[in-house]
């Protein structure tokens, strides 16, 4: 997995956690859902990169 891709995916995951936390604090369900979606997307991309690394 390239270091740049790994950092981008982790940043997306952390951004999602931040959005979810702000959504929790402000009781904004849309922001909570967006944060969870960002986290899931980041995790999925990391898993995809790991699979690519296995087949190299």
N, C-alpha and C positions, 0 to 999 in steps of 0.2 A: 504494500500500500504506500503510495507516495505520501511524503510528509505533509505536503500542501493540502491534499485531499483530506487527510486525517484531521488536520487543523480546521479546515472549513466545516467538516461534518461535526466536529466537537463544538465549534462555535455555534452552529445551528442548534445543536442540542441544548447548549447553555442559554442561548437566546430564548428558546422555548421554555426552559425552566424559569427564566426571569419573567416572561410574559404570564406564565401560569401563576407565579407568586403575586404579581401585581393584580392579576384578575381575582385571586383569592382575597387580597387585601381590600380591593374596591368592590367586591361582589359582582364583578363583570364576567358573566358566564361565557360570552363570546370570546373574550381575551383568554380565559382559562382554556377553552377548547382550541383556540389558535396555538397556544403554548404547547398543549399536549400533542397537537398535530406536528408542530415543528420538532419536538423531541422525537416523535416516532419516525419522522422523515430522516433526521440525522442518524438515528440508530439503524435504520434500514440501509442507508447509504454506507455506513461503516461495515455492516454485515456483508454487503455486496463487494466492498473492497477486499475484505478478508477472504471471500470465496475466490476472487480473482487471484489473490496471492497464492492460494493453495494450488491452483492449476498452472502456475508459472514454472 
